[in-house]
């Protein structure tokens, strides 16, 4: 964890296993903004407004995995 100008910034990882493949994303929180860095290099952001950080990050990762698996089929 890092403190920057009075705001909390956390750099964490979250992993989702789908059909035997692990997908990992990194996420950080600055103030009330969650930014998720997906395996393909894309970044997606969400204003948390009270949402649990890990749950919100997982939603972005699940969306990524769904897109990847639809492209494979």
PEHUWO-V471594 format. One record per backbone hydrogen bond with DSSP energy under -0.5 kcal/mol. NH is the residue of the N-H (numbers start at 1). CO is the residue of the C=O. E is the energy in kcal/mol with one decimal. If there is no record, write none. Layout:
# PEHUWO-V471594
nh->{NH,NH}
co->{CO,CO}
e->{E,E}
This chain:
# PEHUWO-V471594
nh->{2,4,4,7,9,10,12,12,14,16,18,18,21,23,25,26,27,28,29,30,31,32,33,34,34,35,36,37,38,38,41,44,46,48,48,51,56,57,58,59,60,61,62,63,64,65,66,67,68,69,70,71,72,73}
co->{9,2,7,4,2,29,10,27,25,23,16,21,18,16,14,37,12,35,10,33,8,30,30,32,46,28,44,26,36,42,38,36,34,32,46,48,52,53,54,55,56,57,58,59,60,61,62,63,64,65,66,67,68,69}
e->{-2.8,-0.5,-2.3,-2.2,-2.5,-0.8,-0.6,-2.9,-2.6,-2.8,-0.5,-2.8,-1.8,-2.8,-2.6,-1.8,-2.9,-2.3,-0.8,-2.4,-0.9,-0.5,-2.0,-0.5,-3.2,-2.8,-3.4,-3.8,-0.7,-2.8,-2.2,-2.5,-2.4,-3.2,-0.6,-2.3,-2.2,-2.4,-2.4,-1.6,-1.2,-2.0,-2.9,-2.0,-1.9,-2.6,-2.5,-2.0,-2.5,-2.7,-2.1,-1.8,-1.2,-1.0}
